[in-house]
Amino acid sequence: MKEPGQLTIGLEVHIGLGTRTKMFCACLNDPDAERPNMRICPICAGHPGTLPTINKKAVSYVLMLGMALGGTVFPKGRSKFDRKNYFYPDLPKGYQISQYDEPLVEGGELCGIRITRIHLEEDAGTLSHGAESSLVDLNRAGTALMELVTEPDIRSARQAVAFAEELQRIVRYMGISEADMERGLMRLEANISIDMGTKVEVKNINSFKALHDAIEYEYARHGKALEAGEKIVQETRGWNAEKGTTVSQRSKEDAHDYRYFPEPDLPPIDATAFNLEGLQTSIPELPAAKRARFMQEFGLAEKETYIVTEDRLAAEYFEEAASELRNIAPQAPSGLLYNYFTSDLWGIMKKESIEFKDLKATPANFARLIHMAASGTVSSRSAKDVLAKMVETGGMPEEIVKSGGLGQISDMGHLEEIARKMIMEHQKAVEDYKKGKVEALHALVGKAMGALKGAGNPSMLREIFEQLLK
C-alpha cells in the first residue's frame, strides 16, 4: 500500500474547571460524590422555569488561560452564552448552555499549534449502562466545562499528544483544574483528515495513549479507504480501547444542526466586570518557562527538567532545595540533588503515599543532607536512611545522623582494621584481584561497607585495599 497523504489533525479539549460550585447554580462541584444525584437542584436538573446565574470564577479561569496562551480575551468586546440544542439522556434540559459566536477567547498558540477559540459551557451528566437498563447520574451535570479548539495544524499523533500533555501541565500549574483524565476532568476529541479532505471526529478519548492510537488507526483506515477508491464519510466515531479500533456512532453534525440561539436567561458578559490586569499578573510561571530556567540555573538536561517540573509543587520544592544548596555549598553538584530527589525522595513518598504539600522534610533540610552526602559527612547508604527519617519526623539531618550514629567513618585506623579482616575472610577475591580482576576490589570494598553498615568512606577503603594488596 502506498503512503497515505498528509495527515491533518485538529483537537477539541474539554476540561472540567475546579470551581467550588457548578456553572449556573449553587450546587457543589462534586462529580465524584459518593451517591448518584446528591449534588443537584432544579436548575442543573433542568426543571422548567428555573433561572441560571453565571459563575464568575469559571469565567476568570478561562480568561486567565487565554492570556497564558497569548489569546485575545473578549475579542468582540463582550461575550455571551448560547443554547446548543440536542437531545441526550444525561442532558436534562434538552439543550446545553454553551458559547457560539462570541467566545471568551480567540487566538493564541501552544507548542506551535494555533488556538482557534476557548469557550465556556456546562457539562452533561453521566450514564451507567447495565444489561437491561441505563441509569442517569446528574452530579456532574451543570459543572463548569472549558472547551479549547485548535486549528488543524497538527501533523502527527505524537505532536497531538505533546500538545495535550503540555495543556494539562499548564492548567494544573495555574490551579484551574486537576485535569485528571481517569475521572473525566480532561477529555479529548480529534478531528482527522488526509490532505484536508473529509473530516472525521473521534470521541471517547480519555488517555494520551488512546489519543495516539486512535489517530494512528484513523490514519491507516483513511489511507486504505482512499487507495481502494472509497469515499470518506463525515461522521463521529468512538474509540474502543479494548479492540484498538474506532467505531462509527453517527453522522457528524454541523453548527446549524444544533440550532444555536442566544441564551435568553443570561445577560451578556461585559469585559469591564473583570480586573483583566489583575488576572494577568496572577498567572504563575508556566512549565515551558520553568523548564528553560531550570536548564540555565541548575544545569539540568532537558529531559530532567520535564521530570522535575511535571508537578508544580515538586518543581517549587526542587528549586528551593537547589537554591539552598547553592547558598551553603556553591560547589556541591546539582546532579546529586536531582538524583536523590527523583529516586530516593520520590521513592519514599510513593511508598508512603505522601504528597509534596504534606511532606515533613523541608527543602532546606533536604539541601543540607545533600551537602553532607557530597562532602562525605555521611555515606550514600546512610544518607538514604537519614532521608527516610527526615520524611517520617521532619527532623534536621545533622541531628538524625548524630542520634543514630549514621555519620561516615573516615578514621584511617578503623578502616584499615576492617579491610585487613575482609582480606582474611575473602581470600578468593584477593586472589582474583591479584590476577588482574578489578571487579574483585569492588567486591572487597562492598564487603567492608557491609561490615560498617554502610557508614564507611568508600574512597578511603579503596585506597587502603590497594595499598594492602600491592
Secondary structure in CASP SS format (residue, H / E / C, confidence):
PFRMAT SS
TARGET T0000
AUTHOR 0000-0000-0000
METHOD secondary structure of the structure
MODEL  1
M C 1.00
K C 1.00
E C 1.00
P C 1.00
G C 1.00
Q C 1.00
L E 1.00
T E 1.00
I E 1.00
G E 1.00
L E 1.00
E E 1.00
V E 1.00
H E 1.00
I E 1.00
G E 1.00
L C 1.00
G C 1.00
T C 1.00
R C 1.00
T E 1.00
K C 1.00
M C 1.00
F C 1.00
C C 1.00
A C 1.00
C C 1.00
L E 1.00
N C 1.00
D C 1.00
P C 1.00
D C 1.00
A C 1.00
E C 1.00
R C 1.00
P C 1.00
N C 1.00
M C 1.00
R C 1.00
I C 1.00
C C 1.00
P C 1.00
I C 1.00
C C 1.00
A C 1.00
G C 1.00
H C 1.00
P C 1.00
G C 1.00
T C 1.00
L C 1.00
P C 1.00
T C 1.00
I C 1.00
N C 1.00
K H 1.00
K H 1.00
A H 1.00
V H 1.00
S H 1.00
Y H 1.00
V H 1.00
L H 1.00
M H 1.00
L H 1.00
G H 1.00
M H 1.00
A H 1.00
L C 1.00
G C 1.00
G C 1.00
T E 1.00
V E 1.00
F C 1.00
P C 1.00
K C 1.00
G C 1.00
R E 1.00
S E 1.00
K C 1.00
F C 1.00
D E 1.00
R E 1.00
K E 1.00
N E 1.00
Y C 1.00
F C 1.00
Y C 1.00
P C 1.00
D C 1.00
L C 1.00
P C 1.00
K C 1.00
G C 1.00
Y E 1.00
Q E 1.00
I E 1.00
S E 1.00
Q C 1.00
Y C 1.00
D C 1.00
E C 1.00
P C 1.00
L C 1.00
V E 1.00
E E 1.00
G C 1.00
G C 1.00
E E 1.00
L E 1.00
C C 1.00
G C 1.00
I E 1.00
R E 1.00
I E 1.00
T E 1.00
R E 1.00
I E 1.00
H E 1.00
L E 1.00
E E 1.00
E E 1.00
D C 1.00
A C 1.00
G C 1.00
T E 1.00
L E 1.00
S E 1.00
H E 1.00
G C 1.00
A C 1.00
E C 1.00
S C 1.00
S E 1.00
L E 1.00
V E 1.00
D E 1.00
L C 1.00
N C 1.00
R C 1.00
A C 1.00
G C 1.00
T C 1.00
A E 1.00
L E 1.00
M E 1.00
E E 1.00
L E 1.00
V E 1.00
T E 1.00
E C 1.00
P C 1.00
D C 1.00
I E 1.00
R C 1.00
S C 1.00
A H 1.00
R H 1.00
Q H 1.00
A H 1.00
V H 1.00
A H 1.00
F H 1.00
A H 1.00
E H 1.00
E H 1.00
L H 1.00
Q H 1.00
R H 1.00
I H 1.00
V H 1.00
R H 1.00
Y H 1.00
M H 1.00
G C 1.00
I C 1.00
S C 1.00
E C 1.00
A C 1.00
D C 1.00
M C 1.00
E C 1.00
R C 1.00
G C 1.00
L C 1.00
M E 1.00
R E 1.00
L E 1.00
E E 1.00
A E 1.00
N E 1.00
I E 1.00
S E 1.00
I E 1.00
D C 1.00
M C 1.00
G C 1.00
T C 1.00
K C 1.00
V E 1.00
E E 1.00
V E 1.00
K E 1.00
N E 1.00
I E 1.00
N C 1.00
S C 1.00
F H 1.00
K H 1.00
A H 1.00
L H 1.00
H H 1.00
D H 1.00
A H 1.00
I H 1.00
E H 1.00
Y H 1.00
E H 1.00
Y H 1.00
A H 1.00
R H 1.00
H H 1.00
G H 1.00
K H 1.00
A H 1.00
L H 1.00
E H 1.00
A C 1.00
G C 1.00
E C 1.00
K C 1.00
I C 1.00
V C 1.00
Q C 1.00
E E 1.00
T E 1.00
R E 1.00
G E 1.00
W E 1.00
N E 1.00
A C 1.00
E C 1.00
K C 1.00
G C 1.00
T E 1.00
T E 1.00
V E 1.00
S E 1.00
Q E 1.00
R E 1.00
S E 1.00
K C 1.00
E C 1.00
D C 1.00
A H 1.00
H H 1.00
D H 1.00
Y H 1.00
R C 1.00
Y C 1.00
F E 1.00
P E 1.00
E C 1.00
P C 1.00
D C 1.00
L C 1.00
P C 1.00
P C 1.00
I E 1.00
D E 1.00
A H 1.00
T H 1.00
A H 1.00
F C 1.00
N C 1.00
L H 1.00
E H 1.00
G H 1.00
L H 1.00
Q H 1.00
T H 1.00
S C 1.00
I C 1.00
P C 1.00
E C 1.00
L C 1.00
P H 1.00
A H 1.00
A H 1.00
K H 1.00
R H 1.00
A H 1.00
R H 1.00
F H 1.00
M H 1.00
Q H 1.00
E H 1.00
F H 1.00
G C 1.00
L C 1.00
A C 1.00
E H 1.00
K H 1.00
E H 1.00
T H 1.00
Y H 1.00
I H 1.00
V H 1.00
T H 1.00
E C 1.00
D C 1.00
R H 1.00
L H 1.00
A H 1.00
A H 1.00
E H 1.00
Y H 1.00
F H 1.00
E H 1.00
E H 1.00
A H 1.00
A H 1.00
S H 1.00
E H 1.00
L H 1.00
R H 1.00
N H 1.00
I H 1.00
A C 1.00
P C 1.00
Q C 1.00
A C 1.00
P C 1.00
S H 1.00
G H 1.00
L H 1.00
L H 1.00
Y H 1.00
N H 1.00
Y H 1.00
F H 1.00
T H 1.00
S H 1.00
D H 1.00
L H 1.00
W H 1.00
G H 1.00
I H 1.00
M H 1.00
K H 1.00
K H 1.00
E H 1.00
S C 1.00
I C 1.00
E C 1.00
F H 1.00
K H 1.00
D H 1.00
L C 1.00
K C 1.00
A C 1.00
T C 1.00
P H 1.00
A H 1.00
N H 1.00
F H 1.00
A H 1.00
R H 1.00
L H 1.00
I H 1.00
H H 1.00
M H 1.00
A H 1.00
A H 1.00
S H 1.00
G C 1.00
T C 1.00
V C 1.00
S C 1.00
S H 1.00
R H 1.00
S H 1.00
A H 1.00
K H 1.00
D H 1.00
V H 1.00
L H 1.00
A H 1.00
K H 1.00
M H 1.00
V H 1.00
E H 1.00
T H 1.00
G C 1.00
G C 1.00
M C 1.00
P H 1.00
E H 1.00
E H 1.00
I H 1.00
V H 1.00
K H 1.00
S H 1.00
G H 1.00
G C 1.00
L C 1.00
G C 1.00
Q C 1.00
I E 1.00
S C 1.00
D C 1.00
M H 1.00
G H 1.00
H H 1.00
L H 1.00
E H 1.00
E H 1.00
I H 1.00
A H 1.00
R H 1.00
K H 1.00
M H 1.00
I H 1.00
M H 1.00
E H 1.00
H C 1.00
Q H 1.00
K H 1.00
A H 1.00
V H 1.00
E H 1.00
D H 1.00
Y H 1.00
K H 1.00
K C 1.00
G C 1.00
K C 1.00
V C 1.00
E H 1.00
A H 1.00
L H 1.00
H H 1.00
A H 1.00
L H 1.00
V H 1.00
G H 1.00
K H 1.00
A H 1.00
M H 1.00
G H 1.00
A H 1.00
L C 1.00
K C 1.00
G C 1.00
A C 1.00
G E 1.00
N C 1.00
P H 1.00
S H 1.00
M H 1.00
L H 1.00
R H 1.00
E H 1.00
I H 1.00
F H 1.00
E H 1.00
Q H 1.00
L H 1.00
L C 1.00
K C 1.00
END
